[in-house]
Amino acid sequence: AGWMTPPLTEGQLVSREFADRLVTHDPYIFEQDFWDRPPYKQFRADQISMWHHKLGRFFELGTLYTVLAGMLNMLVIYDAWAGPMHPFVKQEKSTVNPDEESNDGTAA
């Protein structure tokens, strides 16, 4: 089992080599957790539940930090695409006629 391997779900088929590696390296996974479905082995448990049992509240904290990091990444991507966000400034329409402005402000 690698460090970046996604969790196994119930009923997932894995190769025999991967199942043997999980049994030897993960203390919470046993040989009885797999059904023999040649040429594969089928996982009978839920690895996320095992992680909850093993890590306790730290699993939830890790999930929270991961979600927050993803949201911040979305803001960074938006900032790179659209530039910094500025408040919208309304421009007032000029009520003065452009012909009147050219007369140096004197009325006829």
QUIQUI-V44741 format. One record per helix or strand of 2 or more residues. SS is the DSSP state (h for helix, s for strand). FROM is the first residue (numbers start at 1). LEN is the number of residues. Records with the same first field share a line. If there is no record, write none. Layout:
SS->FROM-LEN / FROM-LEN
This chain:
s->13-3 / 34-4 / 40-4
h->16-10 / 31-3 / 47-9 / 57-26 / 98-4
